[in-house]
Amino acid sequence: MGTQARVVVLPPGTQELRVEDLELPEPGPTQVVIKQFASGVCHSQLHQMHRERTAPTVLGHESTGVVLQTGSDVSHVQEGDTVLVTWVPRDAASADTPPAPLEIPVIGSLARAQGVFTWADHTICDGQYVVKVDASTPHDVTAIIGCAVMTGAGAVVNSAGVQPGESVAVFGVGGVGLSAVVGAKVAGADPIIAVDLDEAKLEFAKRFGATHTFNASKVDPVAAVHDLTPHPGEFTISQHPVSGADFAFDCIGVRQTMEQIVPAVRPGNFGVRAGGTAVLVGVPSTPVELVAGDVLVSEKRFIGSIGGSCVPERDFPMFLEWHRDGRLDLEAMVTARYGIDEINEATRALAAGEISGRAILEFA
């Protein structure tokens, strides 16, 4: 007998979400059935909602829950374990094959998921997307570790490898950007510069470690970053003084910010060290043009960071430790809470920029 669940479904041909009562199947050999406590509401789902679809879709990819059932081949979790669900395999190096695509029977059709779906009071997924955590783990705010925290903080500590004293600029300080700010603070970066169009979000970023903020609607953020970050005694190949951030992170993924992060980082000190690194973290929604001559002559780097280059089984305990010792204030970062029947209001508020941190769905 399967598990009764209330699941958010996105039908084809519309952006209006609906909540369906359905029965999840018995778990296959590698699958886990989870009763969920809370799920994050991520911008990535807005991108999915705007794509053309020929079949229903089930959404969401970060949550906290408890294991109800496991398949015969699952050994790393068992019934009653508290777990985090994520969209990145917990330890891909140990997997013999990638997890199979997920299809869930909804009324009159099969709904597709990108590996997992967490906008539901119960879910089923491959065990590779499930990480066991301590039973004392909070059931609500930790839901955002599986994407927002992992993506933002991981980009800083894993993808970029920021070191103490290096300068960081974060473009876009929503949930992912705030997590990048936290990662920069934990790494010992200085200064930590937040760039956004919203004064309230910039002020909010100071709570998480931003030392300076620039409103890109009022100042040229690239020029402002350079003014703040001179590198005395360093010179470019053209013998111009060096300035600019050591690292710049785009946590939005629109053309303007993607084209700002490369010029915001410092050029190389010719013959001494290479230039700075621009890191694309946000899911790109537009094409981008880079000034290739600047990348070449200044020896700058433009890299991507997907999921913060995280290995969830390795990194989630670290993020939970940050939370326990106060370095990662998840209670402050979660600024909006909704019930499952309020999912359309949650996505509307997210699209309108009304959520300063991260929103979650809570399941009774």
C-alpha positions as a Markdown table, in Angstrom:
| # | Residue | x | y | z |
|---|---|---|---|---|
| 1 | Met | 0.0 | 0.0 | 0.0 |
| 2 | Gly | 1.3 | 3.4 | -0.9 |
| 3 | Thr | 1.5 | 6.7 | 1.1 |
| 4 | Gln | -1.2 | 9.3 | 1.0 |
| 5 | Ala | 0.3 | 12.7 | 0.1 |
| 6 | Arg | -0.7 | 16.3 | -0.6 |
| 7 | Val | 1.5 | 17.4 | -3.5 |
| 8 | Val | 1.8 | 20.7 | -5.4 |
| 9 | Val | 1.4 | 20.1 | -9.1 |
| 10 | Leu | 2.2 | 22.4 | -12.0 |
| 11 | Pro | 0.0 | 21.5 | -15.0 |
| 12 | Pro | 1.1 | 22.1 | -18.6 |
| 13 | Gly | 0.0 | 25.3 | -20.2 |
| 14 | Thr | -0.3 | 27.4 | -17.0 |
| 15 | Gln | 1.7 | 28.9 | -14.2 |
| 16 | Glu | -1.0 | 28.4 | -11.7 |
| 17 | Leu | -0.1 | 25.7 | -9.1 |
| 18 | Arg | -2.6 | 23.3 | -7.7 |
| 19 | Val | -2.5 | 21.0 | -4.6 |
| 20 | Glu | -3.6 | 17.4 | -5.3 |
| 21 | Asp | -4.3 | 14.5 | -3.0 |
| 22 | Leu | -2.6 | 11.4 | -4.3 |
| 23 | Glu | -1.0 | 8.1 | -3.4 |
| 24 | Leu | 2.8 | 7.8 | -3.6 |
| 25 | Pro | 3.9 | 4.3 | -4.7 |
| 26 | Glu | 5.8 | 1.8 | -2.5 |
| 27 | Pro | 9.5 | 2.6 | -2.6 |
| 28 | Gly | 11.7 | 0.9 | -5.1 |
| 29 | Pro | 15.0 | -0.8 | -4.0 |
| 30 | Thr | 16.9 | 2.5 | -3.9 |
| 31 | Gln | 14.1 | 4.8 | -2.9 |
| 32 | Val | 13.0 | 6.5 | 0.4 |
| 33 | Val | 9.6 | 7.7 | 1.4 |
| 34 | Ile | 9.7 | 10.8 | 3.7 |
| 35 | Lys | 7.2 | 12.7 | 5.8 |
| 36 | Gln | 8.2 | 16.3 | 5.3 |
| 37 | Phe | 8.3 | 19.1 | 7.9 |
| 38 | Ala | 9.3 | 22.0 | 5.7 |
| 39 | Ser | 10.6 | 22.8 | 2.2 |
| 40 | Gly | 12.4 | 25.8 | 0.8 |
| 41 | Val | 10.8 | 27.9 | -2.0 |
| 42 | Cys | 13.5 | 28.7 | -4.5 |
| 43 | His | 13.9 | 30.9 | -7.6 |
| 44 | Ser | 14.8 | 27.9 | -9.6 |
| 45 | Gln | 11.2 | 26.8 | -9.4 |
| 46 | Leu | 10.1 | 30.1 | -10.9 |
| 47 | His | 12.3 | 29.3 | -13.9 |
| 48 | Gln | 10.6 | 25.9 | -14.2 |
| 49 | Met | 7.2 | 27.5 | -14.0 |
| 50 | His | 8.0 | 29.7 | -16.9 |
| 51 | Arg | 9.2 | 26.9 | -19.2 |
| 52 | Glu | 7.0 | 25.2 | -21.7 |
| 53 | Arg | 5.7 | 21.8 | -20.6 |
| 54 | Thr | 3.9 | 18.9 | -22.2 |
| 55 | Ala | 3.3 | 17.1 | -18.9 |
| 56 | Pro | 2.6 | 18.0 | -15.3 |
| 57 | Thr | 5.6 | 18.8 | -13.1 |
| 58 | Val | 6.2 | 18.4 | -9.4 |
| 59 | Leu | 8.5 | 20.9 | -7.8 |
| 60 | Gly | 10.8 | 21.8 | -4.9 |
| 61 | His | 14.3 | 20.5 | -4.1 |
| 62 | Glu | 15.2 | 21.2 | -0.4 |
| 63 | Ser | 13.5 | 20.0 | 2.7 |
| 64 | Thr | 13.7 | 18.5 | 6.2 |
| 65 | Gly | 11.8 | 15.4 | 7.1 |
| 66 | Val | 11.6 | 12.0 | 8.7 |
| 67 | Val | 12.0 | 8.6 | 7.0 |
| 68 | Leu | 8.9 | 6.5 | 6.8 |
| 69 | Gln | 10.0 | 3.7 | 4.4 |
| 70 | Thr | 13.2 | 2.6 | 2.7 |
| 71 | Gly | 13.8 | 0.3 | -0.3 |
| 72 | Ser | 15.7 | -2.9 | 0.1 |
| 73 | Asp | 19.0 | -1.5 | -1.1 |
| 74 | Val | 19.0 | 1.6 | 1.1 |
| 75 | Ser | 21.3 | 1.2 | 4.1 |
| 76 | His | 22.4 | 4.8 | 5.0 |
| 77 | Val | 19.0 | 5.7 | 6.5 |
| 78 | Gln | 16.2 | 3.9 | 8.2 |
| 79 | Glu | 12.7 | 4.4 | 9.4 |
| 80 | Gly | 12.5 | 7.2 | 12.0 |
| 81 | Asp | 15.7 | 9.0 | 10.9 |
| 82 | Thr | 15.7 | 12.8 | 10.6 |
| 83 | Val | 16.9 | 13.8 | 7.1 |
| 84 | Leu | 17.6 | 16.6 | 4.7 |
| 85 | Val | 16.5 | 16.3 | 1.1 |
| 86 | Thr | 18.5 | 17.9 | -1.6 |
| 87 | Trp | 18.8 | 17.9 | -5.4 |
| 88 | Val | 22.5 | 17.0 | -5.4 |
| 89 | Pro | 23.5 | 13.4 | -4.9 |
| 90 | Arg | 24.7 | 12.9 | -1.4 |
| 91 | Asp | 27.9 | 11.2 | -2.5 |
| 92 | Ala | 28.0 | 10.8 | -6.3 |
| 93 | Ala | 31.5 | 9.2 | -6.2 |
| 94 | Ser | 30.0 | 6.2 | -4.4 |
| 95 | Ala | 27.1 | 5.7 | -6.8 |
| 96 | Asp | 27.3 | 3.0 | -9.4 |
| 97 | Thr | 24.7 | 4.6 | -11.6 |
| 98 | Pro | 23.0 | 8.0 | -11.5 |
| 99 | Pro | 19.5 | 8.0 | -9.9 |
| 100 | Ala | 16.7 | 7.2 | -12.4 |
| 101 | Pro | 14.3 | 9.9 | -13.5 |
| 102 | Leu | 11.3 | 10.3 | -11.2 |
| 103 | Glu | 7.7 | 10.2 | -12.4 |
| 104 | Ile | 4.8 | 10.5 | -10.0 |
| 105 | Pro | 1.2 | 9.4 | -10.9 |
| 106 | Val | -1.2 | 12.3 | -10.6 |
| 107 | Ile | -4.8 | 12.5 | -11.7 |
| 108 | Gly | -4.9 | 11.2 | -15.3 |
| 109 | Ser | -1.2 | 11.5 | -16.0 |
| 110 | Leu | 2.4 | 11.1 | -14.8 |
| 111 | Ala | 4.1 | 14.2 | -13.3 |
| 112 | Arg | 7.8 | 14.6 | -13.8 |
| 113 | Ala | 10.4 | 15.8 | -11.2 |
| 114 | Gln | 14.0 | 16.8 | -11.6 |
| 115 | Gly | 15.2 | 14.0 | -9.3 |
| 116 | Val | 13.2 | 15.2 | -6.2 |
| 117 | Phe | 10.1 | 17.1 | -5.3 |
| 118 | Thr | 9.6 | 18.7 | -1.9 |
| 119 | Trp | 6.5 | 20.9 | -2.3 |
| 120 | Ala | 4.5 | 18.1 | -0.7 |
| 121 | Asp | 3.7 | 16.9 | 2.8 |
| 122 | His | 5.2 | 13.5 | 1.8 |
| 123 | Thr | 7.7 | 12.7 | -0.9 |
| 124 | Ile | 9.5 | 9.8 | -2.5 |
| 125 | Cys | 13.0 | 9.9 | -4.0 |
| 126 | Asp | 16.2 | 8.0 | -4.6 |
| 127 | Gly | 18.3 | 7.6 | -1.5 |
| 128 | Gln | 21.1 | 9.5 | -3.1 |
| 129 | Tyr | 19.2 | 12.7 | -2.4 |
| 130 | Val | 18.7 | 12.0 | 1.3 |
| 131 | Val | 21.2 | 12.9 | 4.0 |
| 132 | Lys | 20.8 | 11.6 | 7.6 |
| 133 | Val | 21.2 | 14.3 | 10.3 |
| 134 | Asp | 21.0 | 14.4 | 14.0 |
| 135 | Ala | 17.6 | 13.9 | 15.5 |
| 136 | Ser | 17.9 | 17.2 | 17.3 |
| 137 | Thr | 18.1 | 19.1 | 14.0 |
| 138 | Pro | 15.3 | 21.8 | 13.9 |
| 139 | His | 12.5 | 20.8 | 11.6 |
| 140 | Asp | 11.8 | 24.1 | 9.9 |
| 141 | Val | 14.6 | 26.5 | 9.1 |
| 142 | Thr | 17.1 | 23.7 | 8.2 |
| 143 | Ala | 15.0 | 23.0 | 5.1 |
| 144 | Ile | 16.9 | 25.7 | 3.2 |
| 145 | Ile | 20.3 | 24.0 | 3.7 |
| 146 | Gly | 19.5 | 21.6 | 0.7 |
| 147 | Cys | 19.7 | 24.4 | -1.8 |
| 148 | Ala | 20.1 | 28.0 | -0.7 |
| 149 | Val | 22.8 | 27.5 | 1.9 |
| 150 | Met | 24.6 | 24.8 | 0.0 |
| 151 | Thr | 24.6 | 26.9 | -3.2 |
| 152 | Gly | 25.7 | 30.2 | -1.8 |
| 153 | Ala | 28.0 | 29.3 | 1.0 |
| 154 | Gly | 29.4 | 26.3 | -1.0 |
| 155 | Ala | 30.3 | 28.6 | -3.9 |
| 156 | Val | 32.5 | 30.6 | -1.5 |
| 157 | Val | 34.2 | 27.8 | 0.5 |
| 158 | Asn | 34.2 | 25.1 | -2.2 |
| 159 | Ser | 34.1 | 26.5 | -5.7 |
| 160 | Ala | 36.2 | 29.6 | -5.0 |
| 161 | Gly | 38.1 | 28.6 | -1.9 |
| 162 | Val | 38.1 | 32.1 | -0.5 |
| 163 | Gln | 40.9 | 32.6 | 2.1 |
| 164 | Pro | 41.2 | 34.9 | 5.1 |
| 165 | Gly | 41.7 | 38.6 | 4.2 |
| 166 | Glu | 40.6 | 38.2 | 0.6 |
| 167 | Ser | 37.9 | 40.6 | -0.7 |
| 168 | Val | 34.5 | 39.4 | -1.8 |
| 169 | Ala | 31.6 | 41.1 | -3.6 |
| 170 | Val | 28.2 | 39.4 | -3.7 |
| 171 | Phe | 25.8 | 40.6 | -6.4 |
| 172 | Gly | 22.2 | 39.8 | -5.3 |
| 173 | Val | 21.5 | 39.1 | -1.6 |
| 174 | Gly | 18.4 | 37.0 | -1.6 |
| 175 | Gly | 18.6 | 33.6 | 0.2 |
| 176 | Val | 21.5 | 32.3 | -1.9 |
| 177 | Gly | 23.4 | 35.6 | -1.8 |
| 178 | Leu | 23.0 | 35.9 | 2.0 |
| 179 | Ser | 24.4 | 32.4 | 2.3 |
| 180 | Ala | 27.3 | 33.5 | 0.2 |
| 181 | Val | 27.8 | 36.4 | 2.6 |
| 182 | Val | 27.8 | 34.0 | 5.5 |
| 183 | Gly | 30.3 | 31.7 | 3.7 |
| 184 | Ala | 32.6 | 34.7 | 3.1 |
| 185 | Lys | 32.4 | 35.7 | 6.8 |
| 186 | Val | 33.2 | 32.2 | 8.0 |
| 187 | Ala | 36.1 | 32.1 | 5.5 |
| 188 | Gly | 37.5 | 35.3 | 7.0 |
| 189 | Ala | 37.0 | 37.5 | 3.9 |
| 190 | Asp | 37.5 | 41.2 | 4.2 |
| 191 | Pro | 35.8 | 43.3 | 3.0 |
| 192 | Ile | 32.5 | 41.6 | 2.2 |
| 193 | Ile | 30.6 | 43.7 | -0.2 |
| 194 | Ala | 26.8 | 43.2 | -0.9 |
| 195 | Val | 25.3 | 44.6 | -4.1 |
| 196 | Asp | 21.6 | 44.8 | -4.7 |
| 197 | Leu | 18.8 | 47.1 | -5.9 |
| 198 | Asp | 16.8 | 46.9 | -2.6 |
| 199 | Glu | 17.9 | 49.0 | 0.4 |
| 200 | Ala | 16.1 | 46.7 | 2.8 |
| 201 | Lys | 17.9 | 43.7 | 1.5 |
| 202 | Leu | 21.2 | 45.5 | 1.7 |
| 203 | Glu | 20.6 | 46.5 | 5.3 |
| 204 | Phe | 19.5 | 42.9 | 6.0 |
| 205 | Ala | 22.8 | 41.6 | 4.5 |
| 206 | Lys | 24.7 | 43.4 | 7.3 |
| 207 | Arg | 23.2 | 41.0 | 9.8 |
| 208 | Phe | 24.9 | 38.1 | 8.0 |
| 209 | Gly | 28.4 | 39.7 | 7.7 |
| 210 | Ala | 28.4 | 42.2 | 4.9 |
| 211 | Thr | 30.8 | 45.0 | 5.8 |
| 212 | His | 29.9 | 47.3 | 2.9 |
| 213 | Thr | 26.8 | 47.7 | 0.7 |
| 214 | Phe | 26.1 | 49.3 | -2.6 |
| 215 | Asn | 22.7 | 50.0 | -4.2 |
| 216 | Ala | 23.2 | 49.4 | -7.9 |
| 217 | Ser | 20.3 | 51.7 | -8.7 |
| 218 | Lys | 22.2 | 54.6 | -7.2 |
| 219 | Val | 25.9 | 54.0 | -7.9 |
| 220 | Asp | 28.0 | 52.1 | -10.5 |
| 221 | Pro | 28.7 | 49.0 | -8.4 |
| 222 | Val | 31.7 | 48.0 | -10.4 |
| 223 | Ala | 33.3 | 51.4 | -9.9 |
| 224 | Ala | 32.3 | 51.4 | -6.2 |
| 225 | Val | 33.9 | 48.0 | -5.7 |
| 226 | His | 37.2 | 49.2 | -7.3 |
| 227 | Asp | 37.2 | 52.3 | -5.2 |
| 228 | Leu | 36.9 | 50.2 | -2.0 |
| 229 | Thr | 39.5 | 47.6 | -2.9 |
| 230 | Pro | 42.9 | 49.2 | -4.0 |
| 231 | His | 45.9 | 46.9 | -4.0 |
| 232 | Pro | 48.8 | 49.2 | -3.2 |
| 233 | Gly | 52.1 | 48.4 | -4.9 |
| 234 | Glu | 50.5 | 46.1 | -7.5 |
| 235 | Phe | 50.4 | 47.1 | -11.2 |
| 236 | Thr | 48.8 | 45.7 | -14.4 |
| 237 | Ile | 50.6 | 44.8 | -17.6 |
| 238 | Ser | 49.9 | 48.4 | -18.6 |
| 239 | Gln | 51.4 | 49.7 | -15.4 |
| 240 | His | 48.1 | 50.9 | -14.0 |
| 241 | Pro | 47.4 | 50.5 | -10.3 |
| 242 | Val | 45.5 | 47.3 | -9.4 |
| 243 | Ser | 42.1 | 47.5 | -7.7 |
| 244 | Gly | 39.0 | 45.3 | -7.5 |
| 245 | Ala | 37.7 | 42.4 | -5.5 |
| 246 | Asp | 39.5 | 39.1 | -5.3 |
| 247 | Phe | 36.2 | 37.3 | -5.9 |
| 248 | Ala | 32.8 | 38.4 | -7.2 |
| 249 | Phe | 29.8 | 36.2 | -7.0 |
| 250 | Asp | 26.7 | 36.6 | -9.2 |
| 251 | Cys | 23.8 | 35.1 | -7.2 |
| 252 | Ile | 21.1 | 36.3 | -9.6 |
| 253 | Gly | 22.0 | 35.1 | -13.2 |
| 254 | Val | 20.7 | 38.0 | -15.3 |
| 255 | Arg | 22.7 | 39.6 | -18.0 |
| 256 | Gln | 23.6 | 42.8 | -16.2 |
| 257 | Thr | 25.0 | 41.1 | -13.1 |
| 258 | Met | 26.8 | 38.4 | -15.1 |
| 259 | Glu | 28.5 | 41.2 | -17.1 |
| 260 | Gln | 29.4 | 43.1 | -13.9 |
| 261 | Ile | 31.2 | 40.5 | -11.9 |
| 262 | Val | 34.2 | 40.1 | -14.3 |
| 263 | Pro | 35.1 | 43.8 | -14.4 |
| 264 | Ala | 34.5 | 44.0 | -10.7 |
| 265 | Val | 37.4 | 41.7 | -9.9 |
| 266 | Arg | 41.0 | 42.8 | -9.9 |
| 267 | Pro | 43.3 | 42.5 | -12.8 |
| 268 | Gly | 46.5 | 40.5 | -12.4 |
| 269 | Asn | 49.7 | 42.0 | -11.0 |
| 270 | Phe | 51.7 | 41.3 | -14.1 |
| 271 | Gly | 54.4 | 38.7 | -13.5 |
| 272 | Val | 53.4 | 38.3 | -9.8 |
| 273 | Arg | 49.9 | 36.9 | -9.6 |
| 274 | Ala | 46.8 | 36.2 | -11.8 |
| 275 | Gly | 43.7 | 38.3 | -11.7 |
| 276 | Gly | 40.6 | 37.8 | -9.6 |
| 277 | Thr | 37.8 | 35.3 | -10.1 |
| 278 | Ala | 34.2 | 35.9 | -11.1 |
| 279 | Val | 31.8 | 33.1 | -10.0 |
| 280 | Leu | 28.4 | 32.5 | -11.6 |
| 281 | Val | 26.1 | 31.1 | -8.9 |
| 282 | Gly | 22.6 | 32.1 | -10.0 |
| 283 | Val | 20.9 | 30.2 | -12.8 |
| 284 | Pro | 21.4 | 32.2 | -16.0 |
| 285 | Ser | 18.2 | 33.4 | -17.6 |
| 286 | Thr | 19.8 | 35.4 | -20.4 |
| 287 | Pro | 22.8 | 35.2 | -22.8 |
| 288 | Val | 25.9 | 37.1 | -21.6 |
| 289 | Glu | 28.8 | 38.9 | -23.4 |
| 290 | Leu | 32.2 | 39.1 | -21.8 |
| 291 | Val | 35.0 | 41.3 | -22.8 |
| 292 | Ala | 37.5 | 38.6 | -23.8 |
| 293 | Gly | 40.4 | 41.0 | -23.9 |
| 294 | Asp | 39.9 | 41.9 | -20.3 |
| 295 | Val | 39.8 | 38.2 | -19.3 |
| 296 | Leu | 43.0 | 37.6 | -21.3 |
| 297 | Val | 45.2 | 40.6 | -20.5 |
| 298 | Ser | 44.1 | 40.8 | -16.9 |
| 299 | Glu | 44.3 | 37.0 | -16.4 |
| 300 | Lys | 40.9 | 36.9 | -14.8 |
| 301 | Arg | 38.8 | 33.8 | -14.4 |
| 302 | Phe | 35.1 | 33.3 | -15.0 |
| 303 | Ile | 33.8 | 30.1 | -13.4 |
| 304 | Gly | 30.5 | 28.4 | -12.7 |
| 305 | Ser | 29.4 | 27.0 | -9.4 |
| 306 | Ile | 26.5 | 24.5 | -9.4 |
| 307 | Gly | 25.1 | 23.6 | -6.0 |
| 308 | Gly | 28.1 | 25.2 | -4.4 |
| 309 | Ser | 30.3 | 22.3 | -5.6 |
| 310 | Cys | 29.0 | 20.5 | -2.6 |
| 311 | Val | 29.1 | 16.9 | -1.5 |
| 312 | Pro | 26.0 | 17.0 | 0.8 |
| 313 | Glu | 27.1 | 14.1 | 3.0 |
| 314 | Arg | 30.3 | 15.9 | 3.7 |
| 315 | Asp | 29.1 | 19.5 | 3.8 |
| 316 | Phe | 25.7 | 19.4 | 5.4 |
| 317 | Pro | 27.2 | 18.6 | 8.9 |
| 318 | Met | 29.4 | 21.6 | 8.5 |
| 319 | Phe | 26.5 | 23.9 | 7.7 |
| 320 | Leu | 24.5 | 22.5 | 10.6 |
| 321 | Glu | 27.5 | 23.1 | 12.9 |
| 322 | Trp | 27.6 | 26.8 | 11.7 |
| 323 | His | 24.0 | 27.0 | 12.6 |
| 324 | Arg | 24.5 | 25.5 | 16.1 |
| 325 | Asp | 27.4 | 27.8 | 16.9 |
| 326 | Gly | 25.6 | 30.9 | 15.6 |
| 327 | Arg | 27.6 | 31.6 | 12.5 |
| 328 | Leu | 24.7 | 30.7 | 10.3 |
| 329 | Asp | 21.5 | 32.3 | 11.6 |
| 330 | Leu | 18.8 | 30.3 | 9.7 |
| 331 | Glu | 16.0 | 31.7 | 11.9 |
| 332 | Ala | 16.8 | 35.2 | 10.7 |
| 333 | Met | 17.4 | 34.0 | 7.1 |
| 334 | Val | 13.9 | 32.5 | 6.8 |
| 335 | Thr | 11.7 | 35.6 | 6.5 |
| 336 | Ala | 8.4 | 34.1 | 5.2 |
| 337 | Arg | 6.5 | 31.0 | 6.0 |
| 338 | Tyr | 3.5 | 29.5 | 4.1 |
| 339 | Gly | 1.2 | 26.6 | 4.2 |
| 340 | Ile | 0.9 | 24.3 | 1.2 |
| 341 | Asp | -2.4 | 25.8 | 0.2 |
| 342 | Glu | -0.7 | 29.2 | 0.0 |
| 343 | Ile | 1.9 | 28.1 | -2.6 |
| 344 | Asn | 0.6 | 30.4 | -5.3 |
| 345 | Glu | 1.0 | 33.4 | -2.9 |
| 346 | Ala | 4.5 | 32.2 | -2.0 |
| 347 | Thr | 5.6 | 32.1 | -5.6 |
| 348 | Arg | 4.0 | 35.4 | -6.4 |
| 349 | Ala | 5.8 | 37.1 | -3.5 |
| 350 | Leu | 9.1 | 35.5 | -4.5 |
| 351 | Ala | 8.7 | 36.7 | -8.1 |
| 352 | Ala | 7.8 | 40.2 | -6.9 |
| 353 | Gly | 10.9 | 40.5 | -4.8 |
| 354 | Glu | 8.9 | 40.7 | -1.5 |
| 355 | Ile | 10.9 | 38.1 | 0.3 |
| 356 | Ser | 14.1 | 39.5 | 1.8 |
| 357 | Gly | 15.6 | 36.2 | 2.8 |
| 358 | Arg | 14.2 | 32.8 | 2.1 |
| 359 | Ala | 10.6 | 31.5 | 2.2 |
| 360 | Ile | 9.6 | 28.0 | 3.3 |
| 361 | Leu | 6.5 | 25.9 | 3.1 |
| 362 | Glu | 5.6 | 24.3 | 6.5 |
| 363 | Phe | 3.5 | 21.1 | 6.6 |
| 364 | Ala | 1.3 | 20.2 | 9.5 |
